[in-house]
Amino acid sequence: MSNTPNKWKHVWITGASSGLGEYTARILAERGCHVSISARSLDKLEAIAATHENISAHEADVTDGDRLKEVVSEIEAAHGPIDLCILSAGAWFQSSITELNIENFQKTVDVNLMGVVKSLDAVLPGMLERRSGHISWVASVAGYGGLPNAASYGATKAALIHMAETVKPELEAKNIVVSVVNPGFVRTAMTDKNKFPMPFLMEPEDAAEKIVSGLEAEKFEVAFPWQLVWILKFINHLSYWLYFKIIKRLV
Ligand SMILES: NC(=O)c1ccc[n+]([C@@H]2O[C@H](COP(=O)([O-])OP(=O)(O)OC[C@H]3O[C@@H](n4cnc5c(N)ncnc54)[C@H](OP(=O)(O)O)[C@@H]3O)[C@@H](O)[C@H]2O)c1
């Protein structure tokens, strides 16, 4: 099966009221797909939808599994079966383990990990029935290995990469394509609050182009920018003593 943007008649993107989700929605809408965008901020979603006839706005918190199911049936009734979903909703709280904030840790797990699981629970049954579709979710290069101050975020993103590896063979056998998107630093509302240096920071438009072209090519891993991806993949293959020697400098 080859999913060119023309073949993706209907795309669902979560976390599309800003950042990567928003920019990816704009590109796909421009290419002629209908893009159903969801997040919690209906005002922001509606403002985006007002800029393109191919975008429709739907309020949905990814921690609310029932609402996600409602949204999937509403948008499929209105725009046809979802061919591609991009699960991009995410939350980031800098988290030092010496100042553990259980509430933020729980929120990170609920949005980043369980939000993807609940979104899948809503979208996957239809794809399985149709024996077609492409599912993708946005993890992060922070999921490759432990990085300072990212205990909760990194753990959820590592889990998402692991989950993608786990489900790919099973879903491929049902003719469903699986992709995991691993961005490095991208200038969005999420990173605007970061006080630390962000090497190889990308603009969201460029990151969204990478996402669309990677998904178009049906890549399993869509990762960028290549410099940060290579560095992190390399240090994650070192022995732990050397890995920690390098990582300690970042604390
Ligand atoms: N920017 C980066 O450097 C970077 C790097 C690696 C990975 N990522 C990942 O990329 C994804 C998109 O992040 P971004 O950089 O584009 O940041 P962003 O602009 O802050 O976007 C985050 C999106 O998630 C939505 N969201 C948050 N909590 C939600 C919830 N409970 N239910 C539904 N939607 C929710 C937000 O909308 P509402 O607040 O309206 O709900 C917003 O649309 C995230 O998964 C993030 O972890 C980003």
The ligand as a Tripos MOL2 file, in Angstrom:
@<TRIPOS>MOLECULE
LIG
   48    52     1     0     0
SMALL
NO_CHARGES

@<TRIPOS>ATOM
      1 N1          9.0320   21.1400   20.1190 N.am      1 LIG1
      2 C1          9.9560   20.2330   20.2840 C.2       1 LIG1
      3 O1         11.1540   20.5430   20.3710 O.2       1 LIG1
      4 C2          9.5940   18.7780   20.3560 C.ar      1 LIG1
      5 C3         10.6310   17.8490   20.2950 C.ar      1 LIG1
      6 C4         10.3330   16.4980   20.3610 C.ar      1 LIG1
      7 C5          9.0100   16.0960   20.4510 C.ar      1 LIG1
      8 N2          8.0200   17.0300   20.5070 N.ar      1 LIG1
      9 C6          6.6540   16.5430   20.6210 C.3       1 LIG1
     10 O2          5.8800   17.0960   19.5900 O.3       1 LIG1
     11 C7          4.5160   17.1110   19.9780 C.3       1 LIG1
     12 C8          3.9390   18.4810   19.6890 C.3       1 LIG1
     13 O3          4.5630   19.4310   20.5350 O.3       1 LIG1
     14 P1          4.8730   20.9140   20.0260 P.3       1 LIG1
     15 O4          6.3180   21.1110   20.0990 O.co2     1 LIG1
     16 O5          4.1580   21.1720   18.7790 O.co2     1 LIG1
     17 O6          4.2860   21.7600   21.2540 O.3       1 LIG1
     18 P2          2.9880   22.6410   21.4090 P.3       1 LIG1
     19 O7          2.9540   23.7150   20.3790 O.co2     1 LIG1
     20 O8          2.9610   23.0190   22.8410 O.co2     1 LIG1
     21 O9          1.8110   21.6150   21.0810 O.3       1 LIG1
     22 C9          1.3180   20.7090   22.0070 C.3       1 LIG1
     23 C10        -0.0920   20.3740   21.5710 C.3       1 LIG1
     24 O10        -0.6100   19.3770   22.4490 O.3       1 LIG1
     25 C11        -1.9020   19.7690   22.8330 C.3       1 LIG1
     26 N3         -2.2550   19.1830   24.1130 N.ar      1 LIG1
     27 C12        -1.6120   19.2950   25.3040 C.ar      1 LIG1
     28 N4         -2.2800   18.6240   26.2560 N.ar      1 LIG1
     29 C13        -3.3670   18.0660   25.6390 C.ar      1 LIG1
     30 C14        -4.4400   17.2550   26.0810 C.ar      1 LIG1
     31 N5         -4.5570   16.8860   27.3650 N.pl3     1 LIG1
     32 N6         -5.3710   16.8660   25.1760 N.ar      1 LIG1
     33 C15        -5.2760   17.2490   23.8830 C.ar      1 LIG1
     34 N7         -4.2930   18.0020   23.4010 N.ar      1 LIG1
     35 C16        -3.3490   18.4150   24.2880 C.ar      1 LIG1
     36 C17        -1.8520   21.3030   22.8850 C.3       1 LIG1
     37 O11        -3.1460   21.8800   22.6980 O.3       1 LIG1
     38 P3         -4.1600   22.3510   23.8400 P.3       1 LIG1
     39 O12        -3.3460   22.9820   24.9190 O.co2     1 LIG1
     40 O13        -5.0520   23.2550   23.0970 O.co2     1 LIG1
     41 O14        -4.8510   21.1020   24.2790 O.co2     1 LIG1
     42 C18        -1.0300   21.5840   21.6330 C.3       1 LIG1
     43 O15        -1.8490   21.5960   20.4950 O.3       1 LIG1
     44 C19         4.4990   16.7330   21.4490 C.3       1 LIG1
     45 O16         4.1480   15.3790   21.5620 O.3       1 LIG1
     46 C20         5.9340   16.9480   21.8830 C.3       1 LIG1
     47 O17         6.2790   16.1640   22.9910 O.3       1 LIG1
     48 C21         8.2730   18.3600   20.4510 C.ar      1 LIG1
@<TRIPOS>BOND
     1     1     2 1
     2     2     3 2
     3     2     4 1
     4     4     5 ar
     5     4    48 ar
     6     5     6 ar
     7     6     7 ar
     8     7     8 ar
     9     8     9 1
    10     8    48 ar
    11     9    10 1
    12     9    46 1
    13    10    11 1
    14    11    12 1
    15    11    44 1
    16    12    13 1
    17    13    14 1
    18    14    15 2
    19    14    16 1
    20    14    17 1
    21    17    18 1
    22    18    19 2
    23    18    20 1
    24    18    21 1
    25    21    22 1
    26    22    23 1
    27    23    24 1
    28    23    42 1
    29    24    25 1
    30    25    26 1
    31    25    36 1
    32    26    27 ar
    33    26    35 ar
    34    27    28 ar
    35    28    29 ar
    36    29    30 ar
    37    29    35 ar
    38    30    31 1
    39    30    32 ar
    40    32    33 ar
    41    33    34 ar
    42    34    35 ar
    43    36    37 1
    44    36    42 1
    45    37    38 1
    46    38    39 2
    47    38    40 1
    48    38    41 1
    49    42    43 1
    50    44    45 1
    51    44    46 1
    52    46    47 1
@<TRIPOS>SUBSTRUCTURE
     1 LIG1         1 GROUP 0 **** ****
